[in-house]
């Protein structure tokens, strides 16, 4: 089991739970947390015993945004642009998280179990997950404009796809903090549940997803994500057809057909 400074890794059956673990700071985002999350997702992708991932937060918060401690010091130390540092490297240093949404888009299926405040990158990171389930105690905010910034971590891409352009504009342009019972919150998550039912609900769904064949499920996720923004229907259909026929010759499909003929459940794992 990997060891991390600001994350917890816990596997139960084919479900992995990654817990953001800075509860004293409401799991405020740091460069260390970002690096460790990317590493954990990549480790999970390589592990055939993991079929689905749940991301949640320790304590009362999911992720209350970037930990800006030290940002003011860094600003005073910079007299101007650092010509010796590539722009992307500077962005990563400032916890702007360009690699997180890409890693999540290409990972095994990920469910965000939002237990408390999801603000700034706490919200944009969850939007990069495949499914979001929220506790009734959750709060949400695209706070960026209120601190003189714009959405990052793929937020300007994922939020309109998840919530629609009008709701996205209202959340982005106001930077308002909303509760889980706000009508706008309904556009951000698949469901809101009592606090004590959040993880049981997430795990039930995760186990259902993880019970399926790993590679076709993973491939289906990536295809849905890629094609959701594809404007060329002919390209979508062509890609689907190619992959569909490729999978017909793979072990998962052969096992499904055999199980159907033999009137039993498919044995996809082990």
N, C-alpha and C positions, 0 to 999 in steps of 0.2 A: 504494500500500500504506500503510495507516494506521501511524503511529508511536506507540508507547506507552512509558511509563516502566517499568512492571512486568509487561508482557506481551510476548510475541513473536507475530507474525502471519506465517504462511507458508502460501501456497496452492500446491497441486500438483494440476493438473487441476481437478476439481470438488470437491476435498476441502480444507477449511481446517483448519489446525492452530493452535490458540491455546495457547501455552505460558505457564504461570505462571512468572514469571522473577525470583525472588529466591532463587537457590540457596544463597546464604550463610546464609539464614534458613529453609531447607527450605520456601521459598515461603509463609512465614507470611502470613496474610491481613491486608490493610490497607484503609482506606477508598479509597485510590488504586487498588488492585487491583480492588476491587469496582466502582468507577465505570468503570474501563477495560474490565472484562469485560462489563458491561452495554452499553457503547458498541460494543465489538467484535461482540457478538452482534447488536445492532441493525444494524450495518453489513453483516454477513453476510446478514441477512434481506433487505436491500435489493439485494444483488448477485445477479443471475440466474445468474452463472457458478459460484456456490457451491451445492452440493447437500447436503453433509453436513459436520459440524464435529466435530473431535477436540480434546478438552481434555486436556492432560497437564502435567507439572511439569518444570522444569529441574533437573538434578542428581539428588540422591539422594531427594528428597522429592516427593510430589504436592502436598500442602498440609498443614503440620503444625499447623493451627489458626490462630486469630487471633493477631496480633502484639500482645501485651499491653504492650509497651514504651510507657510514658507513661500507661497506665491509672491507675496509683497516683497519679501527679501530678494527673490530672484529678479523681480522687476527693477528694484533699485540697483542691483548689480549689473544690469544690462544697460549700457549707454545707447545701444542701438541694435540692429539686427546682427546676429552672430554669423559672419560670413564664412567662418570655418566649420559650421555645422549645417548639414543638409536640412532643408525645410521639414521633411518628414521626421527626421531624428528629433528636431526641436519639438514637433508636435507630440511625439511619443513621450518626450521628457515632461511635457506639460499635461500629461494624462488626457490627451485628446482622443486616444483609443481608435486609431484608424484600422487596426487589425482585428479588433474584437468582433465587429459585425460580420466580417468576412469569414473568420474562424467559425462563428456560430452558424452561418449560412451553410457551411460545408461539413459541419459535424453530424454525428448521429442525432436523432430527434431530441430536442431540448424543451422541457417544460419549465417556465418560470413560476414558482410558487411565491407570490408576492405577499409577505406577511406584515409589512408596515410601509413606511415612507419609501417611495420610488421616485426620486427627484433627480432632474438633470440626467447624468449618465446612468443613474439607477433606473430611470424610465427608458432611455434610449437603448440600453443594454437589454432590457426585458423585451423591448419591441423587436430586437434581433433574434429572440428565441422563437420557437415555432408555435407554442401555445402558452397563454398566460392565464393563471388562475389566481384570484385575489382573495385575501381575507377581508372581512367586513371592516377591519381596522386599517386597511391599506389607504394610502394617500398618494396622489400622483401630481407631478408638475414638470412641464417643460420650462424650467426656470431660467433658461439661458439669457433671454433678452433682459431680464431683471438684474443680471450681473454684467451686462454689456457684451454678451457673447451671442453666438448662434448655435443651434443644435449640432451635435457631433455624434460620433459612434453610429453613423448611418441613420440618425434620427430623421433628417429631412427626406430620406428615401423610404424608410420603414413606416413612419407615422402615417403619411397619406394612404399607404397601401392597407394598413390595419384599420384606421379610423375613418378614412375618407378625407377629401381635401378640405371641406368646410370645417369639420371638427378639428383637423390638424391645424388649420389656420388660427382657430380660436385658442387652442392650447398653446401654440407657438407664440402668437403675437401678444397674448396677455401674460404669459408666464404664470397663470393662476394656479393655485394649489386646490385640488379637488379631492373630495372624499369618495369612498368606494360606492356610495349610493347616488352620486351625481350622474345625471344622464350621459355626460361625456365619458364617464368611466366605463359605461356599458360598451362603448365602442373600442375600448383598449384591451378588454379581457374577455375570455370565453364565458366565465361565470364568476360570481362572488359568493363565497360560502362563509359560514360562521368560523371564527378564528380557530376553534379546536378541530374543525373539519378540513382545514386547508391542506395539511400534509397528507392525511388519509385520502382525500380526494385526488391530490396530485399523484400519489403513489398508485392508486387504483388505475388511473389512466396510463401512467408510465408502465405498469406491469402489463396492461393490455397491449400497448404498443410494442413492448420488448418481447412479448410472446410470439410475435410474428417473425418471419425469416429476416435475418439481419440485413443482408445486402440488398434485396429488393425494397425493403422498407426505407433504408438509407437512400437508395437511388430515387425512390418515389418522392421523398422529401426534397431532394436537390432539384428534381425536375419541376415540381410545383413551384419552388422558389424562383427558378430560372424563367419559367414560362409565364409567371404572373405578370412580369413586366415586358414580355415579348409582344410586339405589335404585329408580327408576321405570322398569321395562323398557319400558312403553308409550312413554314419552318417548324412550328410547334408539332404539327401532325407528322411531318417527316421524321423528326427526332423521336417522337413517341413510337412510331412504327418500327424504327430501327431497333430501339432498346427493347420494345415488346418482344420482337422476334429473337433477339439475343437471349433474353431471359427464358424463353421457351425451351432452350437447350441446357439450362442450368439446373443444378441439383434441387434447388428449392421448388421449382415448378414440377419437376419429375416426382418429388416426394409428395407434393400436394395432390397430383393426379393419382399416385399409388394409394395414398390414404383414402381418397374418395372411393376408389374402386374396392378397397378392402374394408370400407365402412369403419374407419378409425380416425383418430386425431393425427395430424401430421407431426412427425418427430423432426423438427427443424434444428434442435440444439442438442448436442451430445450424442 
